[in-house]
Amino acid sequence: MAPMVVDLILGWWLVAASRAQQLPRPSLSLHPSQGVSLGDTVTLRCHLPRLAAWVWLFQEGGWSYNKGKEKERDTAEFSFVSTLREHAGRYRCQYRESWSEEASEKSDPVELVLTDVRYPPSSISIHPEQHVGTGTNVTISCWNKDYGATFLLHKDGSSAPIKHQDSSGGGAANFTFLAVTPADSGTYRCSYRPRGYPFVSSPLGDSVMLEVTPTPAPPGAEEQSRANLVMALVRGFVAALVFGLGVFFVIDALSLWIQRDDNCAAITSISLEVAEKAITPVPKYPFSVLLIHCFLF
């Protein structure tokens, strides 16, 4: 009896897993996507690839929320009218169709980071200076009171922080850019997340601007480039000339070789004919001399 029960449970689990894999995974988005402060209203929207009757929102390590309606829909919204610290975190959503008892896979995670204005903004500096040439190493430093924080570096125009670093002690972090290019130009700011609150952030601090200018070519570089081009063309012409002469001499040698073979064949034929008909008892030149002439010329 026990083996039969085990088989039934295993079969039910395989069927459930198969059905879950057949349901496309939903996606989750955050509105507004950034800059949400404590007390603000925020909405998490679950986008459903199929009409669903039930949708769940899961907070990692926290609460789960569910919504169900008689009318099936392709989106579900979960709103926090006045956000609290406990609302900050990582979220996923999941759905179930009305005719099925199995749920889809969970969506990819979305992070709800809340800004707490009670934390003072961090300070920022740039070294060696704001205006540098291409290839220079630049360091942007962020610091504040020692909260044991994780610092984040933001660049205007980017939706997410471009770098993050744990505090090196003393409430500071250094972000180094090696061999900067004009693409690194822009306005940068810092924020930090206190220890123990990975989804609570300080406000953005003051900004620094980095301007990277292309390094001018050294004097005489253009003339040197032209000279190198002329030299390459001359070398190419000489190589082509040598190749052409080589081909010419090979063809000429083959032509002389073929002509020599034709002459030898003609002389041999005439000599044999003279010998057979005995037109002249003694040729003007001996046959051996004629053969030597063929091979020499």
Buried (B, 14 or more C-beta within 10 A) or exposed (E): EEEEEEEEEEEEEEEBEEBBEEBEBBBBBBEEEEEBEBEBEBEBBBBBEEEBBBBBBBBEEEEEBEBEEEEBBEEBEBEBEEBEEEBBBBBBBBBBBEEBEBBBBBBEEBEBBBBBEEBEBBBBEBEEEEEBEBEBEBEBBBBBEEBEBBBBBBBEEEEEBEBBBEBEEEBBBBBEBEEBEEEBBBEBBBBBBBEEBBBBBBBBBEBBEBEBEEEEEEEEEEEEEEEEEEEEEEEEEEEEEEEEEEEEEEEEEEEEEEEBEEBBEEBBEEBEEBEEEEEEEEBEEEBEEBBEEBEEE
